[in-house]
């Protein structure tokens, strides 16, 4: 008796579901939450910049890493399964997951640039406020990725993103033009 699935998947999906049972790979989506660890460290680094500005170089050194590369470099027991199963993840979960990952990668890069400018301007209160606000937006997107991994097929609603981005403290107009960054730059990530 074969299982019925009410979403698109490849013919090997049922076998991959069976292989994923009892592992770190979600048996419905064939995605693994361990990938989100790639973002956790940089978010913590961003949050500490106001108190430890020397961490800026570490934040700047962070680079996006795709799902399979993360697992190739991982030490988790199910890393090979995570790599192989990824190609069989149903599009209804994988596509929104990848969309959210792209938003996170871009937002982290933009956040590091913005916080570097804030640090150069010497306004540690602004660094602290921006780091906290930007980290919250990144974390919210990571929560969406986690939901995708656990069976949600959604991305963050644009209105929610706009509300969260709107909470990021602004530089004065003269500082914005000097740095080249603005709220509009961050908003553009989600258009």
Secondary structure as UniProt FT lines:
FT   TURN            11..12
FT   HELIX           13..20
FT   TURN            21..22
FT   TURN            27..29
FT   HELIX           33..36
FT   HELIX           37..48
FT   TURN            49..51
FT   HELIX           53..55
FT   HELIX           56..61
FT   HELIX           67..72
FT   TURN            77..78
FT   HELIX           79..86
FT   TURN            87..88
FT   HELIX           91..121
FT   HELIX           124..149
FT   TURN            150..151
FT   HELIX           158..166
FT   HELIX           173..179
FT   HELIX           183..187
FT   HELIX           188..190
//
